[in-house]
Amino acid sequence: MKGAVRAYKLPSDGRGLTGAFHFPGDIFGFQNGGVHRFTAAAVSHSTDQEAYS
């Protein structure tokens, strides 16, 4: 990844609570399932790399 990503959640009041910031070299992802606690958005121009094993 290049750039930065912010993981956040949007409660019903629309406050946009930040859970974490992720930078190059950080490992992060989302768990399987229909409901996710957080959303991710680019903070700066970013690109991602996907790895599967």
Protein Blocks (a to p, Z undefined) as FASTA:
>chain_A
ZZjdddddddfkonopafbdcdehiacdddedjbdfbdcddfbdcddddddZZ
